[in-house]
Amino acid sequence: AGFESGAVYQPEEVNAELIRTRYGLSDTMVDDYYGIYSTADGYTDQIVAVRAKPGMLEDVKRTLEKYRDDLAEQFKDKNENYAYDRIKNAQVYTRGDYAFLIAVNSLTPGSTATPMFDEDNKLVTEIINKSFL
């Protein structure tokens, strides 16, 4: 329920087909992955963790950055539900053999609060860092 009420609205798990078609990551780049993305129209929140195959971390990172930038361009003029703000503040972050795409928020649907996407994304990054200790 935590993802539904905050980080990712109407969540669905990322599968192998989406890793290839949505994120543009080939089987030669990806050793393992886990992700959740929003299935709601106009919501760009998602979090994806990819363990890169040896020597492929930079390629995975660049591919996730391209996905983020392309999606931001797609939503540039459609900021309903802060879709553009969500994705333009998304972080692509690497740690160890992993690359992460982090585009989360702590707003509940219908909230009138001002979103703090950058701070929420940094909080997730801190949680990831602690898991590597």
Secondary structure, 3 states (H helix, E strand, C coil): CCHHHHHCCCEEECCHHHHHHCCCCCCCCEEEEEEEEECCCCCCCEEEEEEECCCCHHHHHHHHHHHHHHHHHHCCCCCHHHHHHHHHCCEEEEECCEEEEEECCCCCCCCCCCCCHHHHHHHHHHHHHHHCC
